[in-house]
Amino acid sequence: MATWTIEYVYDDRADARDLHRPAHREYLAALADEGTMHAYGRYDDEGAPGALLVCEADDVDDVESIVAGDPFVAAALVPEHRIRRWPATWAKALGSRLEA
């Protein structure tokens, strides 16, 4: 298994995202419950609308399957996404504490 980042680029149809958001969140929460999705969330700044997801999968094809199952993607609300393998070091695994 490897850790992967998925970056979503949203289009400008915020109303359509609002409509599909409950199913989108339910999908991601189910993946988190099974241990596949480690973190997810939309960007909350002045940049282009989008989101970052961090998941665990064997290969990029598995990650593409995760993306394809997302209700936002199925509704064509994510015109672009980027997947990258990320050899993360998790602070909890190191027993350290992050300082602000």
Secondary structure, 3 states (H helix, E strand, C coil): CEEEEEEEECCCCHHHHHHHHHHHHHHHHHHHHCCCEEEEEECCCCCCCEEEEEEEECCHHHHHHHHHCCHHHHCCCCCEEEEEECCCCCHHHHCCCCCC
